[in-house]
Amino acid sequence: MTRSRNLFAALLLPLLLPVQLGVLALHHRMGRVRAARASGDRGAISIELALAIIVLVGIAGTILALLSTLASNVEQKIPDVPTAAQ
């Protein structure tokens, strides 16, 4: 079990690195939103929330690109199955 977990982590870590960086950026932005909310600066709150939404869209786009790449790779590896009528 440990070997398979290590192999899985070694193969998946490079693919998930952009997602991890996006999550760290989102965490930073949300911290800035909390600080702006504590100081009562409404303009900064809206700017930071807009930037947080941009980061979330980037994370979603990265995940979508990874899934489409994975789907195309798996689709190429699956052999064609002849129909039952033949």
N, C-alpha and C positions, 0 to 999 in steps of 0.2 A: 504494500500500500504506500509506503514511504517513497519508494522509487518512482511509482507512477505519479504521485503527487509532485515530486521534484521535477520529473519530466514535463508534466503538465504546466507547472509554474515557469519552467525554462522556455517553453514554447509560447506561452500566452503572455508573458511579461512584456516582450517587445511590442506586441500588438496592443496592449492596454496602456502603454506609456502615454500616448496622447490623451487618453481618457483621464488618467491620473493627474496629468498636468492641468487639464481643464477643471477637474474637481478641486484642485488646490487653488486655482484662480477664482473659482466660484466661492470657495470658503473665504478667501481674502476679500472679495467684493461684499459678501454678506457681513463680514466684520466691519467694513467701512460703512455699510448701511446702518448697522446697530450704533456705531459711533455718531453718525449724522443724526439719527433719531434721538439719541441721548442729548445732543447739543441743540436740537430743535431746528435744524437747518433743513427746510423743506425742499429747497432746490437741489441740495446735495443728495437728499434721499432719492429724488426722482432720477437724477443722473446715475447714481450707483445702482439703482434697481434696473435701469435700462442697460447698463453694462453687464449686470448679472444675467439678464435675459439673453444678451448677445452671447455670453459664455455658455449658457444652457443650450442655445441653438447650435453652437459649435460642438459641444459634447454630443448632442443628438446626431448631428451630421457625421461625426467621427464613428459613432456606433453604427449608423446606417451604412457607411462605407465599408466598415469591417464585415458586417453581416452580408452585404451584397458580394464582397470578395469571397467570403467563405462559401456562399451559395453557388457562385460560379465555379469555384474549385471543386466542390463536391459534385456538382452537376456533370462536370467533365469526367470525373472518376467513375460514375455509375454507368455500367454497360447498358446498351439498348436491349430491352427484353422483347423477343418476338411475340406477336399477338397469338392468342390461343386458336384463332381461326386457321392459321397456316399450318 
